[in-house]
């Protein structure tokens, strides 16, 4: 998992070459990757700090879930 942290000028990321190697070595098509992601689901979390002179003024916590609708909604009984 690649991480990016931007706070007070610091940035921590995974090397691009390493990420490119993972993508290029995969034998899956884009359709197979999307199908797998929707089938399993993905959670994305992020935090944003906005501040001036070292004082945090705004804090945002972001969360998103990406998956197929049948994974989230309850099944209807017949």
N, CA, C and O atoms as CSV, one atom per row, in Angstrom:
chain,resi,resn,atom,element,x,y,z
A,1,UNK,N,N,0.850,-1.163,0.000
A,1,UNK,CA,C,0.000,0.000,0.000
A,1,UNK,C,C,0.900,1.232,0.000
A,1,UNK,O,O,1.785,1.366,0.845
A,2,UNK,N,N,0.671,2.107,-0.932
A,2,UNK,CA,C,1.439,3.354,-0.992
A,2,UNK,C,C,0.820,4.360,-0.032
A,2,UNK,O,O,-0.402,4.486,0.048
A,3,UNK,N,N,1.652,5.056,0.676
A,3,UNK,CA,C,1.162,6.044,1.638
A,3,UNK,C,C,1.721,7.406,1.285
A,3,UNK,O,O,2.859,7.530,0.833
A,4,UNK,N,N,0.920,8.406,1.493
A,4,UNK,CA,C,1.343,9.781,1.250
A,4,UNK,C,C,0.933,10.606,2.454
A,4,UNK,O,O,-0.244,10.668,2.810
A,5,UNK,N,N,1.895,11.225,3.063
A,5,UNK,CA,C,1.616,12.069,4.222
A,5,UNK,C,C,2.200,13.443,3.941
A,5,UNK,O,O,3.402,13.583,3.715
A,6,UNK,N,N,1.355,14.443,3.956
A,6,UNK,CA,C,1.796,15.821,3.762
A,6,UNK,C,C,1.443,16.597,5.016
A,6,UNK,O,O,0.280,16.940,5.233
A,7,UNK,N,N,2.416,16.869,5.823
A,7,UNK,CA,C,2.189,17.656,7.031
A,7,UNK,C,C,3.500,18.327,7.386
A,7,UNK,O,O,4.519,17.671,7.602
A,8,UNK,N,N,3.452,19.616,7.440
A,8,UNK,CA,C,4.640,20.411,7.749
A,8,UNK,C,C,5.794,20.078,6.807
A,8,UNK,O,O,6.946,19.965,7.228
A,9,UNK,N,N,5.462,19.923,5.522
A,9,UNK,CA,C,6.493,19.739,4.504
A,9,UNK,C,C,7.028,18.333,4.356
A,9,UNK,O,O,7.929,18.118,3.545
A,10,UNK,N,N,6.515,17.355,5.105
A,10,UNK,CA,C,7.006,15.990,5.004
A,10,UNK,C,C,6.176,15.224,3.977
A,10,UNK,O,O,4.960,15.399,3.903
A,11,UNK,N,N,6.821,14.389,3.201
A,11,UNK,CA,C,6.117,13.529,2.257
A,11,UNK,C,C,6.767,12.154,2.281
A,11,UNK,O,O,7.983,12.032,2.135
A,12,UNK,N,N,5.956,11.123,2.467
A,12,UNK,CA,C,6.449,9.753,2.487
A,12,UNK,C,C,5.689,8.984,1.418
A,12,UNK,O,O,4.465,8.879,1.494
A,13,UNK,N,N,6.390,8.440,0.415
A,13,UNK,CA,C,5.739,7.704,-0.662
A,13,UNK,C,C,6.544,6.469,-1.007
A,13,UNK,O,O,7.744,6.398,-0.741
A,14,UNK,N,N,5.880,5.509,-1.597
A,14,UNK,CA,C,6.554,4.334,-2.133
A,14,UNK,C,C,7.218,4.742,-3.440
A,14,UNK,O,O,6.688,5.574,-4.176
A,15,UNK,N,N,8.348,4.173,-3.721
A,15,UNK,CA,C,9.079,4.510,-4.941
A,15,UNK,C,C,8.239,4.194,-6.174
A,15,UNK,O,O,7.576,3.159,-6.233
A,16,UNK,N,N,8.270,5.095,-7.161
A,16,UNK,CA,C,7.514,4.890,-8.395
A,16,UNK,C,C,7.970,3.641,-9.134
A,16,UNK,O,O,7.144,2.925,-9.700
A,17,UNK,N,N,9.253,3.371,-9.138
A,17,UNK,CA,C,9.770,2.200,-9.851
A,17,UNK,C,C,9.202,0.912,-9.264
A,17,UNK,O,O,8.884,-0.022,-10.001
A,18,UNK,N,N,9.075,0.862,-7.948
A,18,UNK,CA,C,8.518,-0.327,-7.299
A,18,UNK,C,C,7.052,-0.510,-7.684
A,18,UNK,O,O,6.625,-1.623,-7.993
A,19,UNK,N,N,6.282,0.578,-7.667
A,19,UNK,CA,C,4.869,0.505,-8.041
A,19,UNK,C,C,4.713,0.144,-9.511
A,19,UNK,O,O,3.836,-0.646,-9.862
A,20,UNK,N,N,5.548,0.710,-10.375
A,20,UNK,CA,C,5.483,0.398,-11.805
A,20,UNK,C,C,5.811,-1.073,-12.044
A,20,UNK,O,O,5.206,-1.706,-12.909
A,21,UNK,N,N,6.754,-1.620,-11.292
A,21,UNK,CA,C,7.104,-3.033,-11.430
A,21,UNK,C,C,5.950,-3.950,-11.084
A,21,UNK,O,O,5.752,-4.974,-11.738
A,22,UNK,N,N,5.188,-3.595,-10.064
A,22,UNK,CA,C,4.028,-4.400,-9.676
A,22,UNK,C,C,2.977,-4.372,-10.774
A,22,UNK,O,O,2.401,-5.406,-11.111
A,23,UNK,N,N,2.725,-3.201,-11.332
A,23,UNK,CA,C,1.703,-3.063,-12.370
A,23,UNK,C,C,2.121,-3.772,-13.647
A,23,UNK,O,O,1.306,-4.458,-14.263
A,24,UNK,N,N,3.376,-3.622,-14.058
A,24,UNK,CA,C,3.840,-4.216,-15.306
A,24,UNK,C,C,3.940,-5.731,-15.229
A,24,UNK,O,O,3.785,-6.401,-16.250
A,25,UNK,N,N,4.192,-6.288,-14.061
A,25,UNK,CA,C,4.350,-7.736,-13.946
A,25,UNK,C,C,3.011,-8.467,-13.892
A,25,UNK,O,O,2.980,-9.692,-14.016
A,26,UNK,N,N,1.926,-7.759,-13.713
A,26,UNK,CA,C,0.608,-8.392,-13.627
A,26,UNK,C,C,0.133,-8.806,-15.013
A,26,UNK,O,O,0.280,-8.062,-15.982
A,27,UNK,N,N,-0.444,-10.012,-15.093
A,27,UNK,CA,C,-0.960,-10.518,-16.360
A,27,UNK,C,C,-2.462,-10.298,-16.485
A,27,UNK,O,O,-3.083,-10.833,-17.403
A,28,UNK,N,N,-3.050,-9.534,-15.595
A,28,UNK,CA,C,-4.488,-9.306,-15.599
A,28,UNK,C,C,-4.847,-8.132,-16.493
A,28,UNK,O,O,-4.084,-7.177,-16.637
A,29,UNK,N,N,-6.033,-8.229,-17.090
A,29,UNK,CA,C,-6.532,-7.107,-17.877
A,29,UNK,C,C,-7.209,-6.113,-16.934
A,29,UNK,O,O,-7.486,-6.432,-15.778
A,30,UNK,N,N,-7.468,-4.925,-17.431
A,30,UNK,CA,C,-8.130,-3.899,-16.626
A,30,UNK,C,C,-9.500,-4.376,-16.164
A,30,UNK,O,O,-9.901,-4.100,-15.033
A,31,UNK,N,N,-10.219,-5.084,-17.020
A,31,UNK,CA,C,-11.540,-5.598,-16.666
A,31,UNK,C,C,-11.455,-6.596,-15.511
A,31,UNK,O,O,-12.301,-6.575,-14.617
A,32,UNK,N,N,-10.449,-7.463,-15.518
A,32,UNK,CA,C,-10.279,-8.426,-14.427
A,32,UNK,C,C,-9.940,-7.725,-13.115
A,32,UNK,O,O,-10.416,-8.125,-12.052
A,33,UNK,N,N,-9.123,-6.689,-13.188
A,33,UNK,CA,C,-8.753,-5.942,-11.984
A,33,UNK,C,C,-9.969,-5.234,-11.399
A,33,UNK,O,O,-10.188,-5.282,-10.189
A,34,UNK,N,N,-10.762,-4.576,-12.246
A,34,UNK,CA,C,-11.970,-3.883,-11.777
A,34,UNK,C,C,-12.961,-4.881,-11.192
A,34,UNK,O,O,-13.572,-4.611,-10.158
A,35,UNK,N,N,-13.128,-6.036,-11.845
A,35,UNK,CA,C,-14.031,-7.066,-11.341
A,35,UNK,C,C,-13.586,-7.554,-9.965
A,35,UNK,O,O,-14.417,-7.734,-9.074
A,36,UNK,N,N,-12.303,-7.766,-9.787
A,36,UNK,CA,C,-11.775,-8.222,-8.494
A,36,UNK,C,C,-11.980,-7.156,-7.411
A,36,UNK,O,O,-12.369,-7.480,-6.289
A,37,UNK,N,N,-11.721,-5.898,-7.742
A,37,UNK,CA,C,-11.884,-4.812,-6.765
A,37,UNK,C,C,-13.343,-4.678,-6.355
A,37,UNK,O,O,-13.638,-4.529,-5.169
A,38,UNK,N,N,-14.262,-4.728,-7.317
A,38,UNK,CA,C,-15.679,-4.603,-6.985
A,38,UNK,C,C,-16.182,-5.818,-6.223
A,38,UNK,O,O,-17.063,-5.698,-5.372
A,39,UNK,N,N,-15.630,-6.987,-6.523
A,39,UNK,CA,C,-16.048,-8.208,-5.848
A,39,UNK,C,C,-15.593,-8.224,-4.392
A,39,UNK,O,O,-16.357,-8.623,-3.513
A,40,UNK,N,N,-14.376,-7.804,-4.129
A,40,UNK,CA,C,-13.824,-7.803,-2.772
A,40,UNK,C,C,-14.125,-6.514,-2.025
A,40,UNK,O,O,-14.431,-6.544,-0.833
A,41,UNK,N,N,-14.042,-5.387,-2.713
A,41,UNK,CA,C,-14.262,-4.091,-2.085
A,41,UNK,C,C,-12.964,-3.439,-1.651
A,41,UNK,O,O,-11.979,-4.120,-1.364
A,42,UNK,N,N,-12.971,-2.128,-1.606
A,42,UNK,CA,C,-11.797,-1.351,-1.222
A,42,UNK,C,C,-12.251,-0.231,-0.299
A,42,UNK,O,O,-13.249,0.440,-0.563
A,43,UNK,N,N,-11.510,-0.035,0.785
A,43,UNK,CA,C,-11.750,1.092,1.682
A,43,UNK,C,C,-10.609,2.080,1.519
A,43,UNK,O,O,-9.438,1.702,1.531
A,44,UNK,N,N,-10.961,3.346,1.367
A,44,UNK,CA,C,-9.964,4.408,1.226
A,44,UNK,C,C,-10.170,5.389,2.372
A,44,UNK,O,O,-11.274,5.892,2.581
A,45,UNK,N,N,-9.112,5.654,3.104
A,45,UNK,CA,C,-9.158,6.609,4.213
A,45,UNK,C,C,-8.111,7.683,3.967
A,45,UNK,O,O,-7.023,7.405,3.462
A,46,UNK,N,N,-8.450,8.905,4.327
A,46,UNK,CA,C,-7.489,9.987,4.189
A,46,UNK,C,C,-7.757,11.084,5.203
A,46,UNK,O,O,-8.875,11.243,5.693
A,47,UNK,N,N,-6.725,11.826,5.501
A,47,UNK,CA,C,-6.841,12.960,6.414
A,47,UNK,C,C,-6.194,14.175,5.774
A,47,UNK,O,O,-5.148,14.076,5.134
A,48,UNK,N,N,-6.831,15.320,5.958
A,48,UNK,CA,C,-6.307,16.580,5.422
A,48,UNK,C,C,-6.223,17.574,6.570
A,48,UNK,O,O,-7.205,17.804,7.275
A,49,UNK,N,N,-5.054,18.156,6.752
A,49,UNK,CA,C,-4.844,19.211,7.744
A,49,UNK,C,C,-4.494,20.492,6.995
A,49,UNK,O,O,-3.562,20.510,6.190
A,50,UNK,N,N,-5.231,21.547,7.256
A,50,UNK,CA,C,-4.909,22.853,6.695
A,50,UNK,C,C,-4.556,23.778,7.847
A,50,UNK,O,O,-5.311,23.913,8.810
A,51,UNK,N,N,-3.409,24.406,7.733
A,51,UNK,CA,C,-2.984,25.268,8.823
A,51,UNK,C,C,-2.083,26.382,8.345
A,51,UNK,O,O,-1.589,26.374,7.217
A,52,UNK,N,N,-1.883,27.337,9.225
A,52,UNK,CA,C,-1.012,28.480,8.953
A,52,UNK,C,C,-0.064,28.628,10.135
A,52,UNK,O,O,-0.492,28.614,11.289
A,53,UNK,N,N,1.199,28.766,9.850
A,53,UNK,CA,C,2.231,29.001,10.871
A,53,UNK,C,C,2.233,27.918,11.947
A,53,UNK,O,O,2.395,28.208,13.133
A,54,UNK,N,N,2.053,26.671,11.524
A,54,UNK,CA,C,2.100,25.566,12.471
A,54,UNK,C,C,0.849,25.369,13.294
A,54,UNK,O,O,0.836,24.539,14.203
A,55,UNK,N,N,-0.211,26.115,12.999
A,55,UNK,CA,C,-1.475,25.987,13.728
A,55,UNK,C,C,-2.495,25.353,12.789
A,55,UNK,O,O,-2.822,25.920,11.746
A,56,UNK,N,N,-2.997,24.170,13.162
A,56,UNK,CA,C,-4.002,23.501,12.344
A,56,UNK,C,C,-5.333,24.237,12.460
A,56,UNK,O,O,-5.858,24.420,13.558
A,57,UNK,N,N,-5.874,24.657,11.315
A,57,UNK,CA,C,-7.137,25.394,11.299
A,57,UNK,C,C,-8.303,24.525,10.851
A,57,UNK,O,O,-9.416,24.665,11.357
A,58,UNK,N,N,-8.051,23.628,9.905
A,58,UNK,CA,C,-9.105,22.777,9.356
A,58,UNK,C,C,-8.608,21.341,9.336
A,58,UNK,O,O,-7.478,21.073,8.926
A,59,UNK,N,N,-9.451,20.423,9.778
A,59,UNK,CA,C,-9.137,18.994,9.757
A,59,UNK,C,C,-10.272,18.278,9.040
A,59,UNK,O,O,-11.434,18.434,9.416
A,60,UNK,N,N,-9.954,17.503,8.023
A,60,UNK,CA,C,-10.944,16.721,7.292
A,60,UNK,C,C,-10.547,15.256,7.345
A,60,UNK,O,O,-9.396,14.913,7.078
A,61,UNK,N,N,-11.486,14.398,7.684
A,61,UNK,CA,C,-11.260,12.961,7.610
A,61,UNK,C,C,-12.150,12.433,6.488
A,61,UNK,O,O,-13.364,12.640,6.498
A,62,UNK,N,N,-11.547,11.759,5.535
A,62,UNK,CA,C,-12.260,11.276,4.367
A,62,UNK,C,C,-12.257,9.754,4.370
A,62,UNK,O,O,-11.222,9.130,4.606
A,63,UNK,N,N,-13.413,9.161,4.108
A,63,UNK,CA,C,-13.520,7.707,3.999
A,63,UNK,C,C,-14.429,7.392,2.827
A,63,UNK,O,O,-15.456,8.040,2.627
A,64,UNK,N,N,-14.040,6.392,2.058
A,64,UNK,CA,C,-14.856,5.971,0.925
A,64,UNK,C,C,-14.770,4.458,0.789
A,64,UNK,O,O,-13.721,3.861,1.030
A,65,UNK,N,N,-15.877,3.850,0.402
A,65,UNK,CA,C,-15.902,2.417,0.165
A,65,UNK,C,C,-16.328,2.187,-1.278
A,65,UNK,O,O,-17.340,2.725,-1.727
A,66,UNK,N,N,-15.560,1.392,-1.996
A,66,UNK,CA,C,-15.860,1.070,-3.385
A,66,UNK,C,C,-16.061,-0.430,-3.481
A,66,UNK,O,O,-15.133,-1.208,-3.261
A,67,UNK,N,N,-17.292,-0.833,-3.814
A,67,UNK,CA,C,-17.585,-2.250,-3.998
A,67,UNK,C,C,-18.895,-2.368,-4.766
A,67,UNK,O,O,-19.572,-1.370,-5.014
A,68,UNK,N,N,-19.242,-3.582,-5.135
A,68,UNK,CA,C,-20.499,-3.828,-5.830
A,68,UNK,C,C,-21.658,-3.629,-4.852
A,68,UNK,O,O,-21.518,-3.877,-3.654
A,69,UNK,N,N,-22.799,-3.180,-5.368
A,69,UNK,CA,C,-23.949,-2.871,-4.515
A,69,UNK,C,C,-24.462,-4.099,-3.772
A,69,UNK,O,O,-24.939,-3.974,-2.644
A,70,UNK,N,N,-24.375,-5.282,-4.375
A,70,UNK,CA,C,-24.881,-6.477,-3.701
A,70,UNK,C,C,-24.030,-6.880,-2.503
A,70,UNK,O,O,-24.457,-7.712,-1.702
A,71,UNK,N,N,-22.849,-6.316,-2.364
A,71,UNK,CA,C,-22.003,-6.580,-1.196
A,71,UNK,C,C,-22.433,-5.744,0.009
A,71,UNK,O,O,-22.173,-6.129,1.149
A,72,UNK,N,N,-23.080,-4.616,-0.227
A,72,UNK,CA,C,-23.442,-3.696,0.849
A,72,UNK,C,C,-24.904,-3.849,1.252
A,72,UNK,O,O,-25.227,-3.862,2.440
A,73,UNK,N,N,-25.778,-3.963,0.272
A,73,UNK,CA,C,-27.209,-4.022,0.534
A,73,UNK,C,C,-27.618,-5.417,0.996
A,73,UNK,O,O,-27.071,-6.411,0.519
A,74,UNK,N,N,-28.576,-5.499,1.924
A,74,UNK,CA,C,-29.038,-6.824,2.365
A,74,UNK,C,C,-29.808,-7.524,1.249
A,74,UNK,O,O,-30.428,-6.881,0.401
A,75,UNK,N,N,-29.756,-8.847,1.267
A,75,UNK,CA,C,-30.481,-9.619,0.250
A,75,UNK,C,C,-31.972,-9.612,0.562
A,75,UNK,O,O,-32.377,-9.683,1.723
A,76,UNK,N,N,-32.778,-9.527,-0.486
A,76,UNK,CA,C,-34.231,-9.558,-0.318
A,76,UNK,C,C,-34.692,-11.004,-0.201
A,76,UNK,O,O,-34.243,-11.878,-0.943
A,77,UNK,N,N,-35.589,-11.235,0.737
A,77,UNK,CA,C,-36.157,-12.576,0.890
A,77,UNK,C,C,-37.330,-12.724,-0.053
A,77,UNK,O,O,-38.114,-11.794,-0.244
A,78,UNK,N,N,-37.442,-13.901,-0.639
A,78,UNK,CA,C,-38.548,-14.152,-1.583
A,78,UNK,C,C,-39.681,-14.857,-0.908
A,78,UNK,O,O,-40.693,-15.149,-1.545
